[in-house]
Amino acid sequence: MATMITGEHQEREPLRILYQDEHLVAMHKPSGMLVHPTKVDRHEQRIALPLLRDQIGQYLYPVHRLDKPTSGVLVFALDPDTARELANTFQAHRVRKDYLAVVRGWPPLGGIIDQPLAPRDPDSRKRKRRKAPQSAMTLYHRLSCTSIPISVDGRYTHTRYSLVRLRPVTGRRHQLRRHLKSRNHPLIGDVNYGKGIHNRFFREQYGLNRLMLCAVSLSFEHPVTGEPLQIQTAPDGDFTGVAEAVGLSLGEWTGAGASPSKQ
């Protein structure tokens, strides 16, 4: 069972397992949980790898990552051979990844963000020697939009927000967050690349204390059987509650199944 720290008390709560066979396991990672220990968050106790390892009683091999504030589908291999094959699948961009996000403004109905991004050090907040930008591409589709009669930034009588589906073609660090910022549609709750005034509004009005980004689906060929596999999860309750409170419809994702389905 996973251990959640709440004040001085410990509340035992199991991690949500989305899929498991003899070769791999997928879980729903909550927002605020690390995938594995890092130098930046060396005192963090909510870490997916050891918690899931203890819960299922098996050694885990990480094959990809989700940023700490991002929630959603996270996959681990259960043996070295599967880990090698699955890691190669991710590195070769043969995994279709779909995210839901709440952003400021109304982006176009759909499109492509094709903008190179400079590499970033995952274990350091300080920018080191500048490196050449790497190609980065994100597909997006606006699913829902809303306009609330409040002037959040003081410029307009209403403020616009949207729910978008994001599909990164490449896998650069913080790619989705940086791409959305480049188009002036930053993610709500993003303390690194977002707009503080909008983050504060959501925190004060809706009690939001997370990044509004959730990995809702991973699709790939099973590394052992070769069969197509799609693992889905529903957005977290705090994500869904805030999105609906501001007037955004999650449609089919509100009750998205947590079980894998054949493509």
Secondary structure, DSSP 8 states (H G I E B T S, - for coil): --EEEETTEEEE---EEEEE-SSEEEEEE-TT-BSS--STTTT---BHHHHHHHHHTS--EE-----TT-EEEEEEESSHHHHHHHHHHHHTT-SEEEEEEEEES---SEEEEE--B----TT-SS--S----B--EEEEEEEEEEEES--SSSSSSSEEEEEEEEEESS--TTHHHHHHHHTT--BTT-TTTS-HHHHHHHHHHH---S-SEEEEEEEEE-TTT--EEEEE----HHHHHHHHHTT---GGGGG--SS-B--
